Amino acid sequence: MDRIVTADDLELFRKEFAASPANRLAQNAVTRVGLEDVAISREIVNATDHSFSTHLDDWKVTNQERSGRCWLFAGLNLLRVGAMKTMGLKEFEFSQNYVMFWDKVERANYFLEAIIETAGQDIDDRTVAHLLNSVAEDGGQWNMFVAIVNKHGLVPKAFMPETHSCTNTGPMNAVLRSVLRQGAKAVRAAAAEAGAQAARAEKAAVLKVVYRVLAIHLGTPPERFDWQWTDKDKGFHRDGALTPREFVAKYVGLPLDEYVCLVHDPRPTSPPGRTFTVQYLGNVLGAPPVTYLNVGIPLMKQLAARALEGGEPVWFGCDVGKMMSNQFGVWDAELYDLPSVYDTDFELNKADRLLYHETLMTHAMLFTGVDVAAGVTRKWRVENSWGSDRGKDGFYTMNDSWFDEYVFEIAARQDQLPEGLLAALDAEPIVLPAWDPMGSLAG
């Protein structure tokens, strides 16, 4: 072909398409029904049952609604398992709204401090542009979840229930973006004219408005609350007035600071056995930075399965929309036979998909089960946060092949790492640029 697509080129495309019976059949099918119905592999669906050798969950799923709070829901779903056991409850939820409120406040401060730090750079500098493009987003990472819990604690859902805006964050986030971008202009101007102290005075004024916006949309977080409950055996308990941090100390048994975030980043530029961080990825200033330890998929599976078999669910991040069926509640790397539909190969491997922007972390969930046969993992049970009308009452089955291709990270106990990797945690992390796909879950 020449540089320009010519009429002869288009005529050749048309004739070659029309000459293929397979093309005509695919066209007839896909123009009448959805691609998922045409391409789905009945063999995989029929071969994927929903039983597991280890199955932890005996509770209902939660629902993040129209928000990007998956990382918070997955983290709180992990913590509620131990809380339910401690309190003898069949069902329990922490307030997701409470945690989001404080994440938004802390992230606004984090953003404005980044603007102060980059005030000497041009407004169209790529890092500054990334900061301005990623304002007031809902997503987050494991370390960011831990930072919020450690600083602000948790409350039961009844003491800060869901509001219209936390279940549909778009309008609220639009207001926050306007406030923060306007604030960024004021902060940059103050920094240029009078330095960091003047910039922080402007920041304080902006944060006051941010708090006001959040309180209007989400309600005011409780400072103390009277906690009493009736357990599943009808026994009544009263614990009196607690602060959110006191509530965590009494009812969250997991040692959050002892977890490490393991990632599988197979790009040639990302050496295994090294720690990474992403520039300007975080929420609570003063908390430990978001840090990843790059490991292989076999180790991630081994540690996840070991935790599950020990009775503990596992937080993880993935590229959720690839090769999934909400109808059947299944993920499999070959779930849709796209090569047969389109008569072309899809050959990018996991590393190439990262490099060419074909994949990134988009969602966090919880492993609540695993099927292991002869020491080999076969499939995984997943608790999602999309409500009970998707998958199998909100739970999904992930075949092992999908884990290989689309799972990127898990939170694991540090003391479960092999001896050689423990030393890697003390090394200075490699700093990836702010726009690197390893930071995408915070979007």
C-alpha positions in Angstrom: 0.0 0.0 0.0 0.9 3.6 -0.5 0.7 6.2 2.2 -3.0 7.0 1.3 -5.8 4.4 1.3 -6.9 4.3 -2.4 -10.2 3.3 -4.0 -8.4 0.2 -5.3 -7.4 -0.8 -1.8 -10.9 -0.5 -0.5 -12.3 -2.5 -3.5 -9.8 -5.3 -2.7 -10.8 -5.3 1.0 -14.5 -5.5 0.0 -14.0 -8.4 -2.5 -11.8 -10.4 -0.1 -14.4 -10.0 2.7 -17.3 -11.0 0.4 -15.4 -14.0 -0.9 -15.2 -15.7 2.5 -18.1 -17.8 3.8 -16.7 -17.5 7.3 -16.8 -13.7 7.1 -20.4 -13.7 5.8 -21.4 -16.0 8.6 -19.7 -13.9 11.3 -21.3 -10.8 9.9 -24.8 -12.3 9.9 -24.3 -13.5 13.5 -22.7 -10.3 15.0 -25.1 -7.9 13.4 -28.0 -9.8 15.0 -26.7 -10.6 18.5 -23.9 -9.5 20.8 -20.3 -10.5 20.1 -20.2 -12.3 23.5 -23.0 -14.6 22.5 -21.3 -15.4 19.2 -17.7 -15.8 20.4 -18.2 -17.5 23.8 -16.7 -20.9 24.1 -19.4 -23.3 25.2 -16.6 -25.9 25.9 -15.1 -23.6 28.5 -18.4 -22.6 30.0 -19.6 -26.2 30.3 -16.2 -27.4 31.8 -16.2 -24.7 34.5 -18.1 -25.7 37.5 -18.3 -23.5 40.6 -17.1 -25.9 43.3 -13.8 -25.4 45.2 -11.6 -27.5 47.5 -11.3 -24.4 49.7 -14.4 -22.1 50.0 -14.5 -19.4 52.6 -17.4 -17.1 51.9 -20.8 -17.6 53.6 -22.1 -14.0 53.2 -23.7 -11.7 50.7 -21.7 -9.6 48.2 -21.5 -5.8 48.5 -22.3 -3.2 45.7 -20.1 -0.3 44.8 -22.8 1.0 42.4 -21.7 3.6 40.0 -18.4 4.4 41.6 -14.7 3.4 41.3 -14.4 2.3 44.9 -13.5 -1.3 44.2 -10.2 -1.1 46.1 -12.0 0.2 49.2 -14.7 -2.4 48.9 -12.2 -5.2 48.4 -10.2 -4.1 51.4 -13.3 -3.7 53.6 -14.6 -7.0 52.5 -11.3 -8.6 53.6 -11.5 -6.9 57.0 -15.2 -7.7 57.6 -14.5 -11.5 57.6 -12.5 -11.3 60.9 -14.9 -8.6 62.3 -17.9 -10.9 61.7 -16.2 -13.7 63.5 -15.2 -11.6 66.4 -18.7 -10.2 66.9 -20.5 -13.4 66.0 -22.4 -11.8 63.1 -23.7 -13.5 59.9 -23.6 -10.2 58.0 -21.7 -7.0 58.5 -20.4 -4.1 56.5 -18.0 -1.3 57.3 -19.0 2.1 56.0 -17.5 2.4 52.5 -18.8 6.0 52.4 -16.7 6.9 55.5 -13.5 5.6 54.0 -14.1 7.3 50.7 -14.7 10.7 52.5 -11.3 10.6 54.1 -9.6 9.3 50.9 -11.0 12.3 49.0 -9.8 14.7 51.6 -6.3 13.2 51.9 -6.0 12.8 48.1 -6.9 16.5 47.6 -4.0 17.4 50.0 -1.7 15.0 48.2 -2.6 16.5 44.8 -2.1 20.1 46.0 1.3 19.2 47.5 2.3 17.7 44.2 1.3 20.9 42.5 3.4 22.9 44.9 6.4 20.5 44.3 6.0 20.9 40.5 5.2 24.6 40.6 8.5 25.4 38.8 7.7 23.2 35.9 5.8 24.3 32.7 2.0 23.8 32.8 2.3 21.5 29.8 5.0 19.4 31.4 4.0 15.7 31.1 4.0 15.2 34.9 2.0 18.3 35.6 -0.4 17.4 32.8 -0.8 13.9 34.4 -1.6 15.4 37.8 -4.2 17.8 36.3 -5.8 15.0 34.3 -6.1 12.6 37.3 -7.8 14.9 39.8 -10.5 13.5 42.3 -10.5 10.0 40.9 -12.2 7.1 42.8 -9.6 4.4 42.4 -6.7 3.4 44.7 -4.1 0.8 45.7 -3.6 -1.5 48.7 -1.1 0.7 50.4 -3.6 3.6 50.1 -6.3 1.6 51.7 -4.0 0.7 54.6 -3.0 4.4 55.0 -6.6 5.5 55.4 -7.5 2.8 57.9 -4.4 3.5 60.0 -5.0 7.3 60.1 -8.8 7.6 60.2 -10.1 4.2 61.4 -13.4 2.6 60.4 -17.0 2.7 61.4 -19.9 0.3 60.9 -22.0 1.2 57.8 -25.0 2.3 60.0 -23.0 5.3 61.3 -22.2 6.7 57.9 -24.5 5.0 55.3 -24.4 5.3 51.6 -25.6 8.5 50.0 -26.7 9.3 46.4 -23.3 10.8 45.7 -21.2 7.9 46.9 -23.2 5.5 44.8 -22.9 7.7 41.8 -19.7 9.7 42.2 -19.6 11.4 38.8 -21.4 14.7 39.6 -19.5 15.1 42.9 -16.2 14.4 41.3 -16.9 16.9 38.6 -17.3 19.6 41.3 -14.2 18.4 43.1 -12.1 18.6 39.9 -13.3 22.1 39.3 -12.4 23.2 42.8 -9.0 21.5 42.7 -8.0 22.7 39.3 -8.9 26.2 40.2 -6.9 25.7 43.4 -4.0 24.3 41.4 -3.9 27.6 39.5 -3.9 29.6 42.7 -1.3 27.5 44.4 1.1 27.7 41.4 0.7 31.4 41.2 1.3 31.8 45.0 4.4 29.5 44.8 5.8 31.5 41.8 5.2 34.9 43.6 6.0 34.2 47.2 7.2 30.6 47.6 6.0 27.4 49.3 4.6 29.0 52.5 2.3 31.3 50.5 1.3 28.3 48.4 0.3 26.3 51.4 -1.8 29.2 52.7 -3.7 28.9 49.4 -3.9 25.1 49.8 -5.5 25.5 53.2 -8.3 27.6 51.7 -8.9 25.1 48.9 -9.0 22.1 51.3 -11.6 23.9 53.4 -13.8 24.0 50.3 -13.1 20.4 49.5 -14.2 19.3 52.9 -17.4 21.4 52.5 -18.2 19.8 49.2 -17.6 16.3 50.5 -19.7 16.9 53.7 -22.6 18.2 51.5 -22.5 15.1 49.3 -21.5 12.4 51.7 -22.4 13.6 55.1 -20.1 14.4 58.1 -18.0 11.5 59.4 -18.6 10.6 63.0 -15.9 11.3 65.6 -17.4 8.8 68.1 -20.3 6.4 68.0 -22.1 4.1 70.5 -21.6 0.5 69.3 -24.0 -2.2 70.3 -25.2 -5.2 68.3 -27.2 -8.5 68.4 -25.2 -11.5 67.2 -26.4 -14.4 65.1 -27.4 -16.3 68.2 -29.6 -13.4 69.4 -27.1 -12.4 72.1 -27.0 -8.7 72.8 -23.7 -6.8 73.2 -22.9 -3.2 74.1 -19.4 -1.7 73.8 -20.2 1.9 74.5 -18.7 5.0 72.8 -15.8 4.3 70.4 -13.7 6.4 68.1 -13.2 5.0 64.6 -9.6 4.1 65.4 -10.6 2.4 68.6 -13.2 0.4 66.6 -10.4 -0.8 64.3 -8.2 -1.7 67.3 -10.9 -3.9 68.8 -12.5 -5.5 65.7 -9.9 -5.6 62.9 -7.6 -8.5 63.6 -5.5 -8.4 60.5 -2.0 -6.8 60.9 -2.3 -4.5 57.9 1.2 -3.1 58.2 2.6 -6.6 57.8 1.3 -7.0 54.3 3.2 -6.3 51.1 1.8 -5.7 47.6 3.2 -8.2 45.1 2.9 -7.5 41.4 3.6 -9.4 38.2 5.1 -6.9 35.8 6.7 -8.9 33.0 8.0 -5.9 31.0 11.7 -6.1 30.1 12.2 -2.9 32.0 10.9 -4.3 35.2 13.3 -6.7 36.8 11.8 -9.5 39.0 12.7 -9.4 42.6 12.9 -5.6 42.8 10.6 -3.1 44.4 8.8 -0.3 42.5 6.9 2.8 43.2 5.0 5.1 40.9 5.7 8.9 41.1 2.9 10.8 42.7 0.8 7.7 43.5 -0.6 7.9 47.0 -3.2 9.6 49.2 -2.0 10.1 52.8 1.2 12.2 53.0 3.4 10.9 55.7 2.2 7.3 55.2 4.5 4.6 53.7 4.7 5.0 49.9 2.8 2.7 47.5 5.4 0.0 46.9 5.3 -3.1 44.8 7.5 -6.2 44.8 7.8 -7.7 41.4 7.5 -11.5 41.5 6.4 -14.3 39.2 2.9 -15.6 38.8 3.7 -19.1 40.3 4.7 -17.4 43.6 1.6 -15.2 43.6 -0.6 -18.3 43.2 1.3 -20.2 45.9 0.9 -17.4 48.4 -2.7 -16.7 47.6 -3.7 -20.4 47.8 -1.8 -20.8 51.1 -3.6 -17.8 52.6 -7.0 -19.1 51.5 -6.3 -22.6 52.8 -5.4 -20.9 56.1 -8.8 -19.3 56.2 -7.9 -15.8 55.0 -9.3 -14.2 51.8 -6.9 -12.4 49.5 -7.1 -8.8 48.0 -6.0 -8.6 44.4 -6.0 -6.3 41.4 -6.6 -7.3 37.7 -7.8 -6.2 34.3 -11.4 -7.2 35.0 -13.1 -6.7 31.6 -11.0 -9.1 29.6 -12.4 -12.5 28.7 -15.2 -12.4 31.3 -18.8 -13.4 31.3 -21.2 -11.7 33.8 -23.9 -14.1 32.7 -22.0 -17.3 33.5 -19.8 -15.8 36.2 -16.6 -17.0 34.5 -13.2 -15.7 33.6 -10.9 -17.7 31.3 -8.0 -16.6 29.1 -9.7 -18.3 26.0 -13.3 -17.6 27.0 -14.1 -15.8 23.7 -12.9 -17.3 20.4 -12.1 -14.0 18.7 -9.7 -15.5 16.2 -12.5 -17.6 14.7 -14.9 -14.7 14.5 -12.4 -12.2 12.9 -10.0 -14.7 11.1 -7.0 -13.0 12.7 -4.6 -13.8 15.5 -4.4 -11.9 18.8 -0.7 -12.5 19.6 0.3 -9.8 22.2 1.6 -11.5 25.4 1.1 -9.9 28.8 4.3 -7.8 28.6 3.4 -6.5 25.1 -0.1 -5.7 26.2 1.3 -3.5 29.0 3.7 -1.8 26.6 1.2 -1.2 23.9 -1.6 0.0 26.2 -3.8 -3.1 25.7 -4.0 -4.0 29.4 -3.7 -2.4 32.8 -5.1 -2.8 36.3 -8.8 -1.7 36.3 -10.4 -3.4 39.3 -9.7 -4.9 42.7 -11.6 -7.8 44.2 -11.3 -10.6 46.8 -10.3 -14.2 46.4 -12.5 -16.2 48.7 -11.8 -19.7 47.5 -9.4 -21.9 45.5 -9.6 -25.3 43.9 -6.3 -27.3 44.2 -5.8 -30.8 42.8 -2.5 -32.7 43.4 -0.8 -29.5 44.5 -1.8 -27.5 41.4 -4.3 -24.6 41.4 -7.1 -25.0 38.9 -9.5 -22.2 39.6 -10.3 -19.4 42.0 -13.5 -18.1 43.6 -13.9 -14.3 43.5 -16.1 -12.0 45.6 -16.9 -9.0 43.4 -18.5 -5.7 44.5 -21.0 -5.3 41.7 -24.1 -6.6 43.6 -25.8 -9.9 43.4 -27.3 -9.7 40.0 -24.1 -10.4 38.1 -22.2 -13.7 38.1 -23.4 -16.3 40.5 -25.1 -14.2 43.2 -22.2 -11.7 42.8 -19.4 -14.4 42.9 -17.3 -15.5 40.0 -15.1 -18.4 39.0 -11.7 -17.5 37.6 -9.9 -20.3 35.7 -6.2 -20.6 36.4 -5.3 -19.5 32.8 -7.0 -16.1 33.4 -4.9 -15.5 36.6 -1.8 -15.9 34.4 -2.8 -13.3 31.9 -4.9 -10.7 33.7 -4.1 -10.7 37.4 -1.4 -8.2 38.3 -1.2 -7.9 42.1 -2.1 -9.4 45.4 -1.7 -8.3 49.0 0.3 -11.0 50.9 1.7 -11.3 54.4 5.3 -10.3 54.4 6.4 -13.3 56.6 5.2 -15.7 53.9 7.7 -14.5 51.3 10.8 -16.6 50.5 13.9 -15.6 52.3 15.6 -14.1 49.2 12.7 -11.7 48.6 12.6 -10.3 52.1 15.9 -8.5 51.6 14.5 -6.9 48.4 11.9 -5.0 50.5 14.7 -3.0 52.1 16.2 -1.9 48.7 15.4 1.6 47.4 12.5 1.1 45.0 12.7 1.9 41.3 10.6 5.0 40.6 8.2 4.6 37.6 6.8 7.7 36.0 3.4 9.0 37.2 1.6 7.8 34.0 2.9 4.2 34.2 0.2 1.5 33.9 1.3 0.1 37.3 -0.5 3.1 38.8 -3.7 2.7 36.8 -5.8 1.1 39.6 -5.8 4.5 41.3 -7.6 6.0 38.3 
